Amino acid sequence: MEFITLTKADPDFENYLRGTFSHTHRALPIETYHPQTARERVTFRVLPIAQLDTPAWWQVYFWACRPELLGLTLGPAMAAWLNRREWLGQWTRWPSWFALLGLFFLHTGVFLLNDVQDHMRGSDRLNRRRGSQVIQRGWVTAGAMQKWAWVNIALAIVFALPAFFHTPGPLTAVCAVAALCIGLIIQNKFTRFGISDLALACLFGPLLTVGIALASFAAWNVRDLVLGIGFGALTAWVFQVRQFENLFRSKAEGIRTFLGFWDFDRARMMGIGEGVFLVMLHFLNAVYLGIPLGFLLLLPLVCAPLIYTLWCLGRASSPLSSSLIHSQRHALMSDLALTSWWIAALGFTWL
């Protein structure tokens, strides 16, 4: 074992970050100073690969694909299927299932690229609670993960082809807008003006539900758009709340959501206001989509994790408040509860 400190001006700096400096050793980043500046300095612990307790490749892959966030993509896709009960006879099953597989690989590819980007920028090196941390633990190099990402994106394209040829025109438009949104999110563009948040909401909302409807039924209508708006707004709020727990570090690393540009008190009130709006939005969407009364009466109970998250935000007096601990987990539980409710309610209408 040995330690080495490199500055950004060192010719081997990027090779150590990417893990391409050696085929037999891994460089684990221990300390990072002044990230994303000309004065950046990183201390690495260099270990032989044989000394690392690395899990099997499929376990590393599963962990890197961020399984805790799969519900943000696969949940709305399942709801979009169930939202079209009157078109069940027009369901083209194979393109639809292939589209779902393509969605999984696209989800994985995007988050793998995001992990590589955040590692190179220093975000995941400074905050060990961000990302999958498989690069920082030495389980895989950043260079190898980037290759994984492109393989997953290629698989997403391959599995999407049957659905694409089913409705090439509309899906071309959806894919083009989705690619633009992914670019904005990965590059973190125009976040100060809320554009990244809007791109996130569109990608995980209307674009997803409309795309699944086109892949499954070769058509879409206002019902798919309404359903997608609710899911997109929920996903954007989840990512915003997840940032609260590490707001000080997010300031240093580079803001990832619109709320991060405001002072804490104002951002907290905006987050609470958005949460209240979400409850109202999902109720109105459910009424519009004809959800049975019994399920509507359950909605306040389903929103309990979301309401508890808002209560925790309301109690917080600073970014260091203990009430913000586990806010990331609470936000994901809010999404899981609402997504499960939508799937159950839409599925019940088939009976």
QUINOR-V164544 format. One line per field, one symbol per residue. phi: phi as a letter, one per 40 degrees, with the letter a starting at -180 (. if undefined). psi: psi as a letter, one per 30 degrees, with the letter a starting at -180 (. if undefined). burial: b if it has 16 or more other C-alpha atoms within 10 Angstrom, else e. A space follows every 50 residues. Layout:
# QUINOR-V164544
phi = ???
psi = ???
burial = ???
This chain:
# QUINOR-V164544
phi = .ababbbcccccdcccccgccacbbbbcccbbbfcgbccdabbbbcbcdc ccccccdccccccccfccbcccbccccccccccbccbdccccccdccccc ccccccdcccccccccccccchdcccbcbcgcgccccgcacccccccdcc ccccccccccddccccaccccccccccccccccccccfcfcdcgcccccc ccccbdccccccccccbgaaacdccccccccccccccdcccccdcbcccc ccchcbbccccbcdcccccccccccccccccccccccccgcdddccccdd cccdccccccccccccbacccccccgcccccccccccccccccccccccc c
psi = klkkkklffkfgeeeeefggflfflkjkkekkkhlglfgkkkkkjkkkef fkikllefeeeeefgiffgeffefeeeeeeeffhefgefgjjeeeeeeee eeeeeeeeeefeeeeeeeeeffefeejgglafgfeffgflleeeeeeeee eeeeeeeeffeeeefeiedefeeeeeeeeeeeeeeefhkheeggeeeeee eeegceeeeeeeeeeefgllaeeeeeeeeeeeeeeeeeeeeffefheeee eefkkfleffflleeeeeeeeeeeeeeeeeeeeeeeeeghkleeeeffee eegeeeeeeeeeeefkflfgkfffkgfeeeeeeeeeeeeeeeeeeeeeff .
burial = eeeeebbbeeeebbebbbbbeeeebbbbbeebeebbeeebbbbbebbebe eeeeeeeeebbeebbeeebebbbbbbbbbbbbbbbeeeeebbeebbbbbb bbbbbbbbbbbbbbbbbbbbbbbbbbeeebbbbbbbbbbbbbeebbebbb ebbbbbbebbbbbbebbbebbeebbebbeebbebbbebbebbebbbbbbb bbbbbbbbbbbbbbbbbbbbeebbbbbbbbbbbbbbbbbbbbbbbbbeeb eebbbbbbbbbeebeebbeebbebbeebbebbbebbeebebeeebbeebe ebbebbbebbebbbebeebeeebbeebbbbbbbbbbbbbbbbbebbbeee e
